[in-house]
Amino acid sequence: MTANALFVDLYEIAMLRAYFELGMAERRATFGLFVRRLPPARNFLLACGLADVLRELHELRFSEDDLRYLSSLGFGREFLDWLARFRFTGDIRALPEGTPFFANEPILEVTAPIGEAQIVETLILNQIGLQTMLASKAARMVFAARGRAIVDFGARRAQGFDAALKGARAFHIAGVAATSDLAAGRAHDIAVAGTMAHSFIEACPSEAAAFEAYARMFPGATLLVDTYDTLEGVRKIVALAQEMGADFDVHAIRLDSGDLDALSRQARRILDEGGLTRVEIVASGGLDETLIDRLAASHAPIDAFGVGTEMAASTDAPALDIAYKLVEFAGEGRMKLSPGKRNLPGRKQIFRQFHDGVALRDVIAREDERYSGVPLLEPVMRDGELVKPHPSLPDIREHARAAMAALPSDARGLSPCAGPYPVTISVSLAEYEREVEASLTRKAPRTRQPHLTRCA
């Protein structure tokens, strides 16, 4: 994606014009990005997509073509002339990519002139929402595999080119070992991996001829053995090894259908008896984390899993209840009071508390509070410029690995925790919430809605 100032909803431009014409466009505001509730099968989410947001905001410009289009929609010359000079000049504090987080915790906060903060809503929701959803799904795959490699086979099933490329990066942050997509591999310097097509085997004179030709052309190849009869295919690999002798260099076989547990055990036995103990077994074919977990738990002799649709589309949770809401305007707290859509007012900080290296609970506090624990939100942009270079992808991946490893073991499980990870709000923030609510409801008294647990 390249910077595109029109990647906004119409109402955001309308709000920008309203702020401009009412003389409000330069009054500073803070918007917070958060997820109202976790998907049913998620114990946490993994923050991802910040690098793209920062790059897009830094490059945000309205081109002449953009302005002509807006003119065709009825926007006036004075406003368009102002847009021609538009730049994002705000400040951003955010969770580092690869940080686990929970419902109602700010993923990032944007503090800027209200027009600037408003117009970037769609971009931020789109980039953070998609990549966080995909990274969180991939983390479950990695946990389920219990140390075995996960390979991303999902580009062909992803919701478009952008989703495939950014999904591969999100998967890598979560611990996925490689991608099958070359564009993603080049763009992000991620290891690439692949096997062969059933069509190649079907097009060759025989399965054995296909194996031999492919093995000679591509040393270290992974051969697909289930086109016709899986176990017969494995036996042909053993026969090929005997025929090629020292020239035989096949890294793995791939099982893509059938009872993967039973077939992997039988295939392993055939390979071992044929002296091919170093040839690995890769499994694929409609895998999700539940099936991978079952195969890993049963000690099926599978060395790696190729995962496509289930990870690329996050099929069990294909969207997040993610929101971007005003929390402060002109120095005063703001919040929604709508049932089921409340949000905490003011700028905030998250403190993660640990015991013996294991995360114990999170406390959401006001930005200027000092609280025990590790503060999670970090300044990443000031006056529209990066505070420091964004971390490298290997560094983000390592941060994600360590941060997830520090979560309680049940939070890393595939099943919902018996009790959710504790997230509370500080006494000061709770009091501020009451003050803001009282101020907002003086004109229209209403019944108070339940919200987060407060600290004692």
N, C-alpha and C positions, 0 to 999 in steps of 0.2 A: 504494500500500500504506500502510495506517495501522498504528501500533504494535500488535502482537498478540503477547502473551507466550506464547501457545500455538503459535506457529510454531516448534516445537521437536520433536525426535524423543522418543518415550517414554523411551528410555534416558537422555536428557539430564536429564529431570526425576527419573528414578530415581537417577542419579548425584548430582544436587543434594540429594535426600533423604538419600542415603548419607553425603555430606559433612556434612550438617547433623546427622544423628544420631550420627556418629562424632566430632563436634567439629572437623571439618576445614574447614568451609565458609569460614572467614575466613583460612585460610593462603594466602598469595599464590602465584600461579603465572603462568607465561608460556606462552601457546600461540602457535605460528607458523603462518601460512597460506602455502602455497607450491604450486607445480605440479611434480609429480615429473618429468614429461617433456613436451616440446612435442609437439603433434600432428604427424604425419609431414610435412605440407605447410607448417608454420609455422617461420620462422626466429626469431621473437620473439613475445611477447604484449604487449598494451597494457592496462595496469592501468586498471580502470574499476569504478564502483559504490560507491566509498568514501562519497560524499555520502549515499546511502541508508542505508548501514550506520550512519553516525554519527547520523543523524536518528532511526533506529529505536532505537538503544541509548539515546539521550538520553530518549526517550519511553517506554521499556519499563516497563510496569506490569501487575500481575495484577489484573484486574477481579473483581467479585463473581461474575459469570457464569463466568469462568475458574476461580475457586476452587471453585464448585459442581461444575463438570465434573470437576475433579481429585478432589474428594471422592467422586464417583460411581465413580472408578477405584480407590478404596481408600486414598487418601492421608489421613493423619491430621490432626486438628485443630491440634496444636501446629505441625506443619510448614506447614500452610496459613496459620496466623496469621503465621508468619515470612514466607511468600511475600507476604502482603498488604502488608508493608512493604518488599518487595524493590525495590531500585534498582540500576542499573548504576553502579558507582563506580570503574571501572578506568581504566587508562591505555592509549592506543593510539599506536603509531608505525607509519607506513604510507608506501608509495610514493605520491607525489602522483598523482591521476588523470591519465591521459595519458602516463604514464612507460612506455617499453618495458622489459621484463624477460625473464628467461630461466629455464630449469629450475633448481629447488632454491633460488632466491633468495626470501627472505621478501617477500611482498606487503604483509603487515602482521603486527604482533605485538601481542597483547593481554596486558597484565599487570594482574591483578586477583585478588581472593579467588577461589579455585579454582572455587567454585560458580558465580560470576558468569561467569568465563571459559568454563566448560564449557557453560553453558546457551545461549550465543549462537552456538554452532557452526553449527547449521543455517542460521540467518539469514545469517551471514557467508559461508558456502560458497555459498548460493543467490544472494545479491545480487552478490558479487564474481565468482563463477564465470560466471554468465550474462552479465553486462555485459562482462566481460573477453573472453569468447569472441566476443561480437558485435562489440565494438570492434576486435578483432584481425582478424576477417573483413572488416570494412568497410575497414580500412587497406589490405588487399590490393586491394580494388576501387579505392580511390583511387589507389594506385600504378599499377595496370594502366591507368587512364584517362589517365594522363600529362597532367594539367592540364585535362582535360575534366570537366564536372560529373557527379557521381553523385547521383541522387535516390532516396530511400527509398520504394519502392512496397510494402513488405513487411508492413504491418499485418495484412492479411487472411490471410497465411500464417504469422504468428508463433504461437508456442505460448501463446496466451492474451493477454488484455488487458494484464496487467502486463508481459509480455515485449515487446509491441508498443510501449508507451510508453517503457519503459526502453531498449529497443533503439534507438528513434529518437534518444534522448539519446546513447547509446554511439556510434552511427553519426556523429552530429554531431561528437563529440569526435575521431573518427578522420579527419574531413575531408569527410564527406558534405555536399552543399550544401543539401538541402531534404528535407522529408518530405511525403508525400501525406496523412498523417493529421492531422486538425484538432485532435484532443485532444492529440496530442504537440506540435503546433505551439504551442498555447496554453500547455500545461504548462511547456514549456521555452523558449518564445520563439524557436522555430526557424522559419525560412522555410518556407512551404508551397507546394506546386506540384502541378498536376494537368492532365489533358487532358480527354477526353470518353469516353463509352462507345460501344462498337459498337452497343449496343441502341438508343441515340438515333438513330443513322444508320439502323438497320433499321426503326425506328418511323416515321421521316419519309417523305414521299412519294417522295423520291429522295435520293441521296447529295449532290447539288448543293444541294438545298433544306436539308438538314441543315447543311451547311457554312455556307451563308448565314445561316441563323437563329442558329446558334451564334456566328458571327463578329460579328453585330450585337448579340447579347446580351452577349457577353463580349469586349470589346476586349483585345487582347494574348493571345488564346487560342492554345492548341496544338491543332491539328486532326489527328484520327486518320484516316489515309488508306488503311489496308489491309483495310477491311471486305469489299470485293469484289475489285477489281483495283487493286493498289497504285499502279502508274504512271498509270493512268487517274484515280485519286484525286488524284494530284499535279497532273495537267493540269487537273482541276476547280478546284484552288486557284488556278492561274494565271488561269483564266477568271473566277473570282470576283473576283480582284484587278482585272481589266480592267473588270468590271461595277460594282464598288463605287468604283473610282477613289480619291479622297482619303480616303474613309471606310474603306478596307481597312486593318485593323490586326490582322494575324495574326502572332504571334511565331514559331511553329514548326509543323512537321508532325511526326507521330510514326509511326515504322515499328515494328510490333509482331510481325512474323512474316516468314518467308522468308529468303532470302540477304541479310543485312543489309549486307554489304560491297557486293555488286553493286547492290542496290536503292538504297542511299544514294548511290552514284555517279551512277546514272541519275536519281534524284530531284533531286540537286544540279544536274545539267545542265539538267533541265527548268525548275527554279526560276530558275536564272541566265539562261537564254535568255528567260524570261518577265519578266525584270527584277526578280525577287524575291531578289536577292542577300543581303538582310538577313534573310530567313526562315531560321531554323535547322532542323536535323534532330535529332530525339530518337529514340533506339533503345531498345527494350525487348523482352521476350519470352524468358524463361528464361535470362537472361544470368548468367554467372559471370565470375570474374576472368580465367580463361584466354581466354574468347571476347572479353572486352573488351580484353585485352592484344593479341590477334591483330588486332582491328579497329583499335586505336590504332596498332600497329606498321606496319600497311599503309597508314596515312594515309587511312582511310575518312573521308569528309567528314561525320562525326557530331559534333555539338556537345555532347551530353549523353546519359547512359545512365540509364534507369529500371531499378532492380534490386529484385526482390521476394524470392521464395522462397530463392534461393541465399544471400542475405545475412541475411534475417530468421531463417532456421533454421540458418545456418552448416552447410549440408548435408554438406560433406566432413569436417567436424570438429565434430559437434554437442554435444560434451561435452569437458571438460578433466579430466585426471588430477590433480585439485586436492585438497589435504588440509589439515587443521587439527589440529596435533599438539602435545602437551605438550612443551616444550623446557626448562622449569625449574620446580622446585617447592621452596618453602621455601628458596630461595637455592642449590639444587643442580641441576646439569644433568640433564636427562632426555632419552632418545632411544629410538626403536624400533630393534631389531636384526633385524627380520624381513627375509628376502631380498626385494629389490625394493621394500621399504617403509621403508628407513632414513631417518632425518632427522638433521640436525645439531643438537647440543645447545646450550642457552644462548641468551641474547639476542644479537642480531647487528646488524651494519650492513653495507651494500653500498657499496663505493667504485667509482665508474666513472672509469676513467682514459682520457684523451684524448691524441691527437697531432695537432697542426694542426687542432683542432676536430672531429676524427673519433674516435668511441669506439673505444678500442683493446682494452680488456678490462675485466671486472668482478672485483673481489675481495670475497668474503664474509669478513668479519672479526667478531671479538667486539665487542659494543656499545661497550665503553670503549676500543677501540683507536683510534689515530690513524694514518691511512694516507694515502698520496698518492692524489689523485683527489677527485671530488665525492661526498660522502655522499648517499645517495638516500632513506633512511628518515627521515621527519620526525615529530616529535610532533604529533598532531592532537587528542588528547583526554587530559585529565588529571583524575582524580577524577570521571569521568563527565561532565565539561563540556568543550565545545570550547575548544581552546587559542586559536583565532582563527577568524573567519568563514571558511567554506569558499570557495575561489575561485569567481568567476563562471564560467559556462559558456564565454563567449568567451575568458577567460583560460586555462581548461583546454584548450580547443581549440588555442590558440596554443602552449601548452606542449607539447602532443602533436605539433604540426607541427614545432616546432624540435627536439624530442627525437628524433623519427623521422628527421629530416633529418640528424642527427649520427651516425646508425648507419652502419656500412660499407655501401657500395652493394650488395654481394651479400646482406646481411641484409635489404635492402628489396626484393629480387627475389622473384618468385613461386616459383622453384625452390629446393630445399634448397641451402644453402651447401655448397661443396666441403668446407669444414671449419667446424664450428659456431663461433659467436662464443665467445671464450675466457671461461670463468667458473672462477675458482680460489678456493681458500680460503687464508686467511692461515696463517702458521706457528703463530701462537698458537692459532687455532681448531683447526687440525689436531692440535696437542698436547692441547688440551682434549677433543677428540673421543676421542682414545686413552685419556685418563684416565677419562672417563665410561664408555666401553665396558668398560675393565678393571674398573671398580667394579661394573658391572652383570653382568658375566660371571663373577665370582669363584665364584658359586654354581652356575653352569652353563656351563662353558667351551664355546666354539663356534668354528667357522672364521670368520675375518674376511672380510667381504664387501667387494668393491671399491667405491670411492665417487668423489668428485670429485677432480680434479687438485689437487695441493698446490702452493703457491708454492715456488719454489726458495729 
